[in-house]
Amino acid sequence: MDTPQKSFLSNFFRLESAAGIILILAALLAVMVANTPLQSYYIMLLDTPVEIRVGALEVAKPLLLWINDGFMAIFFFLVGLELKRELIEGELSDKKNIILPAVGAVGGMAVPALIYTYLNINDSTAMKGWAIPTATDIAFALGVLFLLGSRVPTSIKVFLTSLAIFDDVGAIIIIAIFYTAKISLLSLVIVALCIPVLLLLNRRGVDAKSVYIMVGVVMWVATLKSGVHATLAGIVLAMFIPIKSKTREGASPLKEMESDLHTLVAFFVLPLFAFANAGISFDGVGAEHLLHTVPLGIALGLFAGKQAGVFGLCWIAIKLRLTNLPEGMSWISLYGTAALCGVGFTMSLFIGSLAFEETGTDLLFDERLGIILGSLASGIVGYTVLSISLRSNSQLKSNPSE
């Protein structure tokens, strides 16, 4: 018989909002530690050198960068698996379901970037962070959405998930193009050689997951050394994982790997990333820090820009009859969902680390202030609007004669 503690934990981890809750707790823990005497130990932990050497090949980085470059590659690999599945047999395989979230994602990336650029156009260092407010954190956003319970129509869940997938694709493109270091041609050649090997494995029907992982590790190391951000190797690898096995009837290597990784990513990788990157010290933080154009541009981009971009472009697309408002979704719930897209925590922190970790400048601002404030405000507004909207819909259904 399960003890009460075991029953509670089992029920908690089955909650759809559990991953979002743990992510929030990890971020809060980081902020608490960074504002206590434990701060020095927190910094020492993240600066701990970790080195792997095989002959002349050496990968030596502080623990923080192993988390950001290594563990986050696993996250991007899972994103790639989900994207491939959705495109082949999921919601995105139907063109009717693509238009509205795709349009919303474009608006949700363009408008925040424009707001940030407007505020920082005259500062070349600050402009490195223009992409920070363009990201949506799917774990946090869905976590907030699932707190509303069974009242949330499937159409809203599908729309938010699909939009976040397109948003992730946009973030991947931005990282690949704009956030690369000095390029090593030899390493890129090795990456390029890994791709036909993966293609051959896929075409020959090889579904031994360990074989793909071995090639993926080689490609990750080469990508890391190439100057292109190493997490992109995870996306490329995912595209070659077979969705159907040619040797085991009814089996899917892709879905098996997706299932295997989901718990690891949701309850370890993303919380670890949040803990490592959200530790803001508020010691000495004044109005000049909060009102600096970088955190201000990020906060306004996430909060105002996401709402305006997602809702605005969706409204235009529907009015032009390019697509329709999904069944079960009202204009108010569309606005509430657009507000939730401003929760950009994990991906925004990730892009922020790429934008400013190598500037070598003594920065007055901390971009994480803007990320936390913008995400928090977006989550509160999105939850409140959707709660009111869904409550109104429930009352109308229970009193159809009114």
C-alpha positions as CSV (number, residue, x, y, z in Angstrom):
1,M,0.0,0.0,0.0
2,D,1.3,3.5,-0.9
3,T,2.0,5.8,2.0
4,P,0.3,9.3,2.0
5,Q,3.6,10.9,0.9
6,K,4.0,8.5,-2.0
7,S,0.4,9.0,-3.1
8,F,0.8,12.8,-2.9
9,L,4.0,12.7,-5.0
10,S,2.5,10.3,-7.6
11,N,-0.6,12.5,-8.0
12,F,1.5,15.6,-8.2
13,F,3.7,14.3,-11.0
14,R,0.7,13.3,-13.0
15,L,-0.6,16.9,-12.9
16,E,-0.3,18.6,-16.3
17,S,0.8,21.8,-14.5
18,A,3.5,19.9,-12.4
19,A,6.4,20.8,-14.8
20,G,5.5,24.5,-14.7
21,I,5.2,24.5,-10.9
22,I,8.6,22.9,-10.4
23,L,10.1,25.3,-12.9
24,I,8.7,28.2,-10.9
25,L,10.0,26.7,-7.6
26,A,13.5,26.3,-9.1
27,A,13.6,29.9,-10.3
28,L,12.4,31.1,-6.9
29,L,15.0,29.0,-5.1
30,A,17.7,30.6,-7.3
31,V,16.6,34.1,-6.5
32,M,16.4,33.3,-2.8
33,V,19.9,31.8,-2.8
34,A,21.3,34.7,-4.7
35,N,20.0,37.1,-2.1
36,T,21.4,35.3,1.0
37,P,24.9,34.6,2.3
38,L,24.7,31.5,0.2
39,Q,25.3,33.6,-2.9
40,S,29.0,33.1,-3.0
41,Y,28.5,29.3,-2.9
42,Y,25.9,29.6,-5.7
43,I,28.4,31.5,-7.9
44,M,31.2,29.0,-7.0
45,L,29.0,26.1,-8.0
46,L,28.2,27.6,-11.4
47,D,31.8,28.5,-12.0
48,T,33.1,25.0,-11.2
49,P,35.3,23.9,-14.1
50,V,34.2,20.6,-15.7
51,E,36.5,19.0,-18.2
52,I,36.3,16.0,-20.5
53,R,39.4,15.0,-22.4
54,V,39.9,12.2,-25.0
55,G,43.4,12.4,-26.3
56,A,43.9,15.8,-27.9
57,L,40.1,16.5,-27.8
58,E,39.2,18.6,-24.9
59,V,35.9,20.1,-23.8
60,A,36.4,22.3,-20.8
61,K,33.7,24.7,-19.5
62,P,32.3,26.0,-16.2
63,L,29.3,24.1,-15.0
64,L,26.9,26.9,-16.1
65,L,27.9,26.5,-19.7
66,W,27.7,22.7,-19.5
67,I,24.1,23.3,-18.4
68,N,23.4,25.9,-21.1
69,D,25.2,24.1,-24.0
70,G,24.9,20.5,-22.9
71,F,21.7,19.8,-21.0
72,M,19.8,22.3,-23.1
73,A,20.8,20.4,-26.2
74,I,18.6,17.5,-24.8
75,F,15.8,20.0,-24.4
76,F,16.1,21.1,-28.1
77,F,16.3,17.5,-29.1
78,L,13.0,16.9,-27.5
79,V,11.6,20.0,-29.1
80,G,12.8,18.6,-32.5
81,L,11.1,15.2,-31.8
82,E,7.8,16.9,-30.9
83,L,8.0,19.2,-34.0
84,K,8.6,16.2,-36.4
85,R,5.8,14.2,-34.9
86,E,3.4,17.2,-35.0
87,L,4.3,17.9,-38.7
88,I,3.9,14.3,-39.8
89,E,0.8,13.1,-37.9
90,G,-0.1,15.7,-35.3
91,E,-2.1,18.9,-35.3
92,L,0.4,20.6,-37.7
93,S,-0.1,17.9,-40.3
94,D,-3.5,19.6,-41.2
95,K,-2.9,22.8,-43.0
96,K,-6.1,24.3,-41.5
97,N,-4.5,24.1,-38.1
98,I,-1.2,25.8,-39.2
99,I,-2.2,29.2,-40.4
100,L,-3.5,30.9,-37.2
101,P,-0.7,29.8,-34.8
102,A,1.9,30.4,-37.5
103,V,0.6,34.0,-38.1
104,G,0.4,34.5,-34.3
105,A,4.0,33.3,-33.8
106,V,5.2,35.8,-36.5
107,G,3.5,38.7,-34.8
108,G,4.6,37.5,-31.4
109,M,8.2,37.6,-32.4
110,A,8.2,40.7,-34.6
111,V,6.4,43.2,-32.4
112,P,8.5,42.5,-29.2
113,A,11.7,42.8,-31.2
114,L,10.5,46.1,-32.6
115,I,9.7,47.5,-29.2
116,Y,13.1,46.4,-27.8
117,T,14.9,47.8,-30.9
118,Y,13.0,51.2,-30.5
119,L,14.3,51.6,-27.0
120,N,17.8,50.4,-27.6
121,I,18.6,51.4,-31.2
122,N,21.4,53.8,-30.1
123,D,23.3,51.3,-27.9
124,S,25.2,48.6,-29.9
125,T,25.8,46.5,-26.8
126,A,22.2,46.5,-25.7
127,M,21.1,45.7,-29.3
128,K,22.7,42.2,-28.9
129,G,19.6,41.3,-26.8
130,W,17.0,42.3,-29.4
131,A,15.8,38.6,-29.7
132,I,15.3,38.1,-25.9
133,P,11.6,39.1,-25.8
134,T,10.7,37.2,-28.9
135,A,10.5,33.8,-27.1
136,T,7.6,32.0,-25.5
137,D,8.2,29.4,-22.7
138,I,5.9,26.5,-23.5
139,A,6.4,24.8,-20.1
140,F,5.5,27.9,-18.1
141,A,2.6,29.0,-20.5
142,L,1.0,25.6,-20.5
143,G,1.6,25.3,-16.7
144,V,-0.5,28.5,-16.2
145,L,-3.1,27.3,-18.7
146,F,-3.5,23.9,-17.0
147,L,-4.1,25.6,-13.6
148,L,-7.5,26.6,-15.1
149,G,-8.4,22.9,-15.2
150,S,-10.8,21.1,-17.4
151,R,-12.7,24.3,-18.4
152,V,-10.0,25.0,-21.0
153,P,-11.2,23.9,-24.4
154,T,-9.0,21.7,-26.5
155,S,-8.8,24.3,-29.2
156,I,-7.0,26.8,-26.8
157,K,-4.5,24.1,-25.8
158,V,-3.8,23.2,-29.4
159,F,-3.4,26.8,-30.5
160,L,-1.0,27.7,-27.6
161,T,1.1,24.5,-28.2
162,S,1.2,25.0,-31.9
163,L,2.2,28.6,-31.6
164,A,4.9,27.8,-29.1
165,I,6.3,25.2,-31.6
166,F,6.5,27.8,-34.3
167,D,8.0,30.2,-31.8
168,D,10.7,27.6,-31.0
169,V,11.4,27.1,-34.7
170,G,11.9,30.9,-35.0
171,A,14.2,30.9,-31.9
172,I,16.3,28.2,-33.4
173,I,16.7,30.1,-36.7
174,I,17.6,33.3,-34.7
175,I,20.2,31.4,-32.7
176,A,21.7,29.8,-35.8
177,I,22.0,33.0,-37.7
178,F,22.7,35.7,-35.1
179,Y,24.3,34.0,-32.0
180,T,27.3,32.2,-33.3
181,A,31.0,32.7,-32.3
182,K,34.0,32.4,-34.5
183,I,33.4,29.7,-37.1
184,S,35.7,26.6,-37.3
185,L,35.4,25.2,-40.8
186,L,36.9,21.8,-39.8
187,S,34.3,21.3,-37.1
188,L,31.5,22.3,-39.5
189,V,32.8,19.7,-42.0
190,I,32.5,17.1,-39.3
191,V,29.0,18.2,-38.5
192,A,28.2,18.1,-42.3
193,L,29.6,14.5,-42.5
194,C,27.3,13.4,-39.6
195,I,24.2,14.4,-41.5
196,P,24.5,11.9,-44.4
197,V,25.4,9.2,-41.8
198,L,22.1,9.9,-40.0
199,L,20.2,10.0,-43.3
200,L,21.7,6.6,-44.2
201,L,20.7,5.1,-40.9
202,N,17.2,6.5,-41.3
203,R,16.8,5.2,-44.9
204,R,18.1,1.7,-44.0
205,G,15.5,1.4,-41.3
206,V,17.9,1.3,-38.4
207,D,15.9,2.0,-35.2
208,A,18.5,1.2,-32.6
209,K,18.3,4.5,-30.6
210,S,21.8,4.1,-29.2
211,V,23.3,4.3,-32.8
212,Y,21.6,7.7,-33.4
213,I,22.7,8.9,-30.0
214,M,26.4,8.0,-30.7
215,V,26.3,10.0,-34.0
216,G,24.5,12.8,-32.2
217,V,27.2,13.1,-29.5
218,V,29.9,13.4,-32.2
219,M,27.8,16.0,-34.0
220,W,27.2,17.9,-30.7
221,V,30.9,18.1,-29.9
222,A,31.7,19.2,-33.4
223,T,29.0,21.8,-33.3
224,L,30.3,23.0,-29.9
225,K,33.7,23.4,-31.4
226,S,32.4,25.0,-34.6
227,G,31.2,28.2,-33.1
228,V,27.6,27.5,-34.0
229,H,25.6,27.0,-30.8
230,A,25.7,23.4,-29.7
231,T,22.0,23.1,-28.9
232,L,21.2,23.2,-32.6
233,A,22.7,19.7,-32.9
234,G,19.8,18.4,-30.9
235,I,17.3,19.8,-33.4
236,V,19.2,18.3,-36.4
237,L,19.5,14.9,-34.8
238,A,15.7,14.8,-34.0
239,M,14.9,15.2,-37.7
240,F,16.4,11.8,-38.5
241,I,14.9,9.7,-35.8
242,P,12.4,7.3,-37.5
243,I,8.8,7.9,-36.6
244,K,7.9,4.3,-37.7
245,S,10.0,1.2,-37.2
246,K,10.6,-1.0,-40.2
247,T,11.5,-4.0,-38.0
248,R,9.0,-3.8,-35.2
249,E,5.4,-3.5,-36.3
250,G,3.5,-0.7,-34.7
251,A,6.6,0.7,-32.9
252,S,7.9,4.3,-33.1
253,P,11.5,5.0,-32.2
254,L,10.6,8.7,-32.2
255,K,7.7,8.4,-29.8
256,E,9.7,6.1,-27.6
257,M,12.5,8.6,-27.3
258,E,10.0,11.4,-26.8
259,S,8.4,9.5,-23.9
260,D,11.7,8.6,-22.4
261,L,13.0,12.2,-22.4
262,H,9.8,14.1,-21.4
263,T,10.1,13.4,-17.7
264,L,13.9,14.0,-17.7
265,V,13.5,17.4,-19.5
266,A,10.4,18.6,-17.6
267,F,11.5,17.6,-14.1
268,F,15.3,17.9,-14.3
269,V,16.8,19.7,-17.4
270,L,14.5,22.8,-17.4
271,P,14.4,23.2,-13.6
272,L,18.2,22.9,-13.5
273,F,18.5,25.5,-16.2
274,A,16.1,27.8,-14.4
275,F,18.1,27.4,-11.1
276,A,21.4,28.1,-12.9
277,N,20.2,31.2,-14.8
278,A,17.6,32.9,-12.6
279,G,19.8,33.8,-9.6
280,I,19.4,37.6,-9.6
281,S,20.8,39.5,-6.7
282,F,18.8,42.5,-5.8
283,D,21.5,44.0,-3.7
284,G,22.0,47.6,-4.8
285,V,19.3,47.4,-7.5
286,G,17.7,50.8,-7.9
287,A,15.4,52.6,-10.3
288,E,18.2,53.1,-12.8
289,H,18.5,49.3,-13.2
290,L,14.8,48.7,-13.5
291,L,14.3,51.5,-16.0
292,H,17.4,50.8,-18.0
293,T,16.3,50.4,-21.7
294,V,17.4,46.7,-21.8
295,P,15.2,45.3,-19.0
296,L,12.5,47.8,-19.8
297,G,12.6,46.8,-23.5
298,I,12.4,43.1,-22.6
299,A,9.6,43.5,-20.1
300,L,7.5,45.7,-22.5
301,G,8.3,43.4,-25.4
302,L,7.1,40.3,-23.5
303,F,4.1,41.9,-21.9
304,A,2.8,44.4,-24.4
305,G,4.6,43.2,-27.6
306,K,3.5,39.6,-27.4
307,Q,-0.1,40.6,-26.7
308,A,-0.2,43.1,-29.5
309,G,1.7,40.9,-32.0
310,V,-0.1,37.6,-31.4
311,F,-3.6,39.0,-31.0
312,G,-3.2,41.7,-33.6
313,L,-1.9,39.5,-36.5
314,C,-4.5,36.7,-35.6
315,W,-7.3,39.3,-35.7
316,I,-6.1,40.6,-39.1
317,A,-5.8,37.0,-40.5
318,I,-9.3,36.1,-39.4
319,K,-10.8,39.4,-40.7
320,L,-9.1,38.8,-44.0
321,R,-10.7,35.3,-44.0
322,L,-7.3,33.6,-44.3
323,T,-8.3,31.4,-41.4
324,N,-11.1,31.1,-38.7
325,L,-11.3,31.5,-35.0
326,P,-11.0,27.9,-33.6
327,E,-14.2,26.4,-32.3
328,G,-14.5,26.9,-28.5
329,M,-12.3,30.0,-28.6
330,S,-13.7,33.5,-28.2
331,W,-12.0,36.8,-28.9
332,I,-11.5,37.3,-25.2
333,S,-9.9,33.9,-24.8
334,L,-7.7,34.5,-27.8
335,Y,-6.5,37.7,-26.1
336,G,-5.9,35.8,-22.9
337,T,-3.9,33.2,-24.7
338,A,-1.9,35.9,-26.5
339,A,-1.0,37.4,-23.1
340,L,0.2,34.0,-21.9
341,C,2.6,33.9,-24.9
342,G,4.5,36.7,-23.0
343,V,5.7,34.2,-20.5
344,G,9.2,33.9,-22.0
345,F,11.2,32.6,-19.1
346,T,13.3,29.7,-20.1
347,M,13.9,30.5,-23.8
348,S,14.4,34.2,-23.0
349,L,17.0,33.4,-20.3
350,F,18.7,31.1,-22.8
351,I,18.9,33.8,-25.6
352,G,19.9,36.4,-23.0
353,S,22.9,34.2,-22.0
354,L,23.9,34.0,-25.6
355,A,23.5,37.7,-26.2
356,F,25.5,39.0,-23.3
357,E,27.8,36.3,-21.9
358,E,30.7,37.2,-24.2
359,T,30.4,41.0,-24.3
360,G,33.1,41.6,-21.8
361,T,31.4,44.8,-20.8
362,D,30.6,45.9,-17.2
363,L,26.9,46.1,-17.7
364,L,24.7,48.4,-15.7
365,F,21.6,46.3,-16.5
366,D,20.6,42.7,-15.8
367,E,18.4,41.4,-18.6
368,R,16.9,38.8,-16.2
369,L,15.0,41.6,-14.4
370,G,13.1,42.3,-17.6
371,I,12.5,38.7,-18.3
372,I,11.1,37.9,-14.8
373,L,8.9,41.1,-14.7
374,G,7.6,40.7,-18.2
375,S,6.9,37.0,-17.8
376,L,5.2,37.4,-14.4
377,A,2.9,40.2,-15.6
378,S,2.0,38.2,-18.7
379,G,1.2,35.1,-16.7
380,I,-1.0,37.1,-14.3
381,V,-2.9,38.9,-17.1
382,G,-3.3,35.8,-19.2
383,Y,-4.6,33.7,-16.3
384,T,-7.0,36.4,-15.2
385,V,-8.4,37.0,-18.7
386,L,-8.8,33.4,-19.5
387,S,-10.4,32.6,-16.1
388,I,-13.0,35.4,-16.6
389,S,-13.6,34.2,-20.2
390,L,-14.0,30.6,-19.3
391,R,-16.2,31.4,-16.4
392,S,-18.5,33.4,-18.6
393,N,-18.7,30.5,-21.2
394,S,-19.5,28.1,-18.4
395,Q,-22.4,30.3,-17.2
396,L,-23.7,30.7,-20.7
397,K,-23.7,26.9,-21.2
398,S,-25.5,26.3,-17.9
399,N,-28.1,29.0,-18.6
400,P,-28.7,28.8,-22.4
401,S,-32.1,30.6,-22.1
402,E,-30.5,33.7,-20.7
